[in-house]
Amino acid sequence: MENEIVSISEHEGENYLEFYAYPMMDDDAGEITGVVEFVRDITERKKLKEELSVREEQYRKIFTNAPVGMELKNADGIIINVNDKLGDITGHEREGLIGSNFIEKIVPEGLEEKAKRDFCRIMSGEDMEQTLHSKKKTGEKYYLKLKETKLQLPDDEEGLEYLSYHDGLTGLCNRTYLREEARRLDTAR
């Protein structure tokens, strides 16, 4: 099987076609007797992937350069990403936080059970905002205003497509969707 993606430029823009070719074999003679080819237009999928790539880069820049500490953790409470500002606040190195359980690593002694209860509430969809005291790795006390929410990240192409056309927090249509819809309505006339 051979697979190739070809770019075709037209007056309306660039289209992408994906070609598949499969040899037809004569089992008795062991020879190729023909070729079956399939072609499909993957222009929209390619555009969505490019747009998603741009959005991912924008997200990374916002996350990395935010003037506040930010943390992402999975459903088990394992820290999967933090920005450098959170490391500054807690006194932990970024690399030392990633992969560890947030309760074991950054929750102050005596607040573990409260943190577990709060985490369960957040995972059930409740947004939380609270002011807490904590301690840096060095033992120095500090206060923080904590805002936590559950984010559901898509794990399939349909979910990625939905997010590319809708605001992740409000679920409302974004500019990309409105542009595409206006273009569709203009061509339908």
C-alpha positions as CSV (number, residue, x, y, z in Angstrom):
1,M,0.0,0.0,0.0
2,E,1.2,3.5,-0.9
3,N,-0.1,6.6,0.7
4,E,0.6,10.2,-0.4
5,I,-0.9,13.6,0.5
6,V,-0.9,16.1,-2.4
7,S,-1.5,19.8,-2.2
8,I,-3.5,21.4,-5.1
9,S,-3.7,25.2,-5.4
10,E,-6.8,26.7,-6.9
11,H,-8.2,30.2,-7.1
12,E,-10.1,29.7,-3.8
13,G,-7.1,28.4,-1.8
14,E,-5.3,25.2,-1.3
15,N,-6.9,21.8,-1.2
16,Y,-5.3,18.6,0.2
17,L,-6.1,15.2,-1.2
18,E,-5.0,11.9,0.2
19,F,-4.2,9.1,-2.2
20,Y,-4.1,5.4,-1.4
21,A,-3.0,2.7,-3.8
22,Y,-3.3,-1.0,-3.3
23,P,-1.9,-3.6,-5.7
24,M,-4.3,-6.3,-7.0
25,M,-2.5,-9.6,-7.0
26,D,-3.1,-12.8,-9.0
27,D,-2.6,-15.3,-6.2
28,D,-1.8,-18.1,-8.6
29,A,0.8,-16.3,-10.7
30,G,2.0,-14.1,-7.8
31,E,1.9,-11.1,-10.2
32,I,0.3,-7.6,-9.9
33,T,-2.7,-7.5,-12.2
34,G,-3.9,-4.0,-11.4
35,V,-4.1,-1.3,-8.8
36,V,-7.0,-0.1,-6.7
37,E,-6.8,3.6,-5.8
38,F,-8.8,5.7,-3.4
39,V,-8.7,9.5,-3.1
40,R,-10.3,11.6,-0.4
41,D,-10.3,15.3,0.3
42,I,-8.7,16.1,3.7
43,T,-8.6,19.8,3.3
44,E,-10.9,20.6,6.2
45,R,-9.1,18.1,8.5
46,K,-5.7,19.6,7.6
47,K,-7.0,23.2,8.2
48,L,-8.4,22.1,11.6
49,K,-5.1,20.5,12.6
50,E,-3.2,23.6,11.6
51,E,-5.6,25.8,13.5
52,L,-5.4,23.6,16.5
53,S,-1.6,23.7,16.4
54,V,-1.8,27.5,16.4
55,R,-4.2,27.5,19.4
56,E,-2.0,25.0,21.3
57,E,1.0,27.3,20.8
58,Q,-1.1,30.2,22.1
59,Y,-2.2,28.2,25.1
60,R,1.4,27.2,25.9
61,K,2.5,30.8,25.8
62,I,-0.3,32.0,28.0
63,F,0.3,29.1,30.4
64,T,4.0,29.5,30.5
65,N,4.1,33.3,30.8
66,A,1.1,33.9,33.1
67,P,1.9,36.2,36.0
68,V,0.1,33.8,38.3
69,G,0.9,30.2,39.3
70,M,-0.9,27.6,37.1
71,E,-1.1,23.9,37.5
72,L,-2.7,21.1,35.5
73,K,-3.4,17.7,37.1
74,N,-5.1,14.6,35.9
75,A,-8.1,12.9,37.5
76,D,-5.8,11.0,39.9
77,G,-4.3,14.3,41.3
78,I,-1.0,13.8,39.5
79,I,0.5,17.1,38.4
80,I,1.0,17.0,34.6
81,N,2.1,20.6,34.1
82,V,2.9,23.7,36.0
83,N,4.3,27.1,35.0
84,D,7.5,28.6,36.5
85,K,5.5,31.1,38.5
86,L,3.9,28.2,40.5
87,G,7.4,27.0,41.2
88,D,8.4,30.5,42.5
89,I,5.4,30.6,44.7
90,T,5.8,27.2,46.3
91,G,9.6,27.0,46.3
92,H,9.6,23.8,44.3
93,E,11.3,23.3,41.0
94,R,8.9,22.8,38.1
95,E,10.5,19.5,37.2
96,G,10.1,18.3,40.8
97,L,6.4,18.9,40.7
98,I,5.5,17.3,37.4
99,G,4.6,13.7,37.9
100,S,4.0,13.9,41.6
101,N,0.7,13.8,43.5
102,F,-0.3,17.4,44.4
103,I,-1.4,16.5,47.9
104,E,1.9,14.9,48.8
105,K,3.9,17.6,47.2
106,I,2.4,21.0,47.7
107,V,-0.5,20.7,50.2
108,P,0.5,21.8,53.7
109,E,0.5,19.4,56.6
110,G,-2.9,19.2,58.2
111,L,-4.8,20.2,55.1
112,E,-4.6,16.9,53.2
113,E,-8.1,15.8,53.9
114,K,-9.6,19.1,53.0
115,A,-7.6,19.1,49.8
116,K,-8.9,15.6,49.0
117,R,-12.5,16.7,49.6
118,D,-12.0,19.8,47.5
119,F,-10.5,17.9,44.7
120,C,-13.4,15.5,44.6
121,R,-15.8,18.5,44.4
122,I,-13.8,20.0,41.6
123,M,-13.7,16.6,39.7
124,S,-17.5,16.4,40.0
125,G,-17.7,19.8,38.2
126,E,-17.8,22.4,41.0
127,D,-15.7,25.5,40.6
128,M,-13.9,26.6,43.7
129,E,-12.4,29.8,44.9
130,Q,-10.8,30.2,48.3
131,T,-8.0,31.9,50.2
132,L,-5.6,29.6,52.0
133,H,-2.4,29.6,53.8
134,S,0.4,27.4,52.7
135,K,4.1,26.8,53.1
136,K,7.0,27.0,50.7
137,K,9.4,24.1,50.5
138,T,11.6,26.1,52.8
139,G,8.8,26.3,55.5
140,E,8.1,30.0,54.8
141,K,4.3,30.7,55.2
142,Y,2.4,32.5,52.5
143,Y,-1.2,33.1,51.6
144,L,-2.8,32.4,48.2
145,K,-6.0,32.9,46.4
146,L,-6.9,29.7,44.8
147,K,-9.2,29.3,41.8
148,E,-9.8,25.8,40.6
149,T,-12.0,24.4,37.8
150,K,-12.3,21.1,35.9
151,L,-11.3,21.2,32.3
152,Q,-12.5,18.4,30.0
153,L,-10.0,17.9,27.2
154,P,-11.1,16.1,24.1
155,D,-9.5,12.9,23.2
156,D,-11.0,12.4,19.7
157,E,-11.1,14.3,16.4
158,E,-14.8,15.2,16.8
159,G,-14.0,16.8,20.2
160,L,-11.1,18.7,18.8
161,E,-13.3,20.0,15.9
162,Y,-15.9,21.1,18.5
163,L,-13.3,23.0,20.5
164,S,-11.9,24.6,17.4
165,Y,-15.3,26.3,16.8
166,H,-16.4,26.9,20.4
167,D,-15.1,28.7,23.4
168,G,-13.8,26.2,25.9
169,L,-15.2,27.9,29.0
170,T,-18.6,29.1,27.8
171,G,-19.4,26.6,25.0
172,L,-20.4,29.6,22.8
173,C,-19.5,29.7,19.1
174,N,-16.2,31.5,18.5
175,R,-15.0,33.8,15.6
176,T,-13.8,30.8,13.6
177,Y,-17.2,29.2,13.6
178,L,-18.9,32.5,12.8
179,R,-16.5,33.1,9.9
180,E,-17.1,29.6,8.5
181,E,-20.8,29.9,8.9
182,A,-20.9,33.3,7.1
183,R,-18.8,31.8,4.3
184,R,-21.1,28.8,4.0
185,L,-24.2,31.1,3.9
186,D,-22.6,33.3,1.3
187,T,-21.9,30.4,-1.0
188,A,-25.3,28.9,-0.5
189,R,-27.0,31.9,-2.2
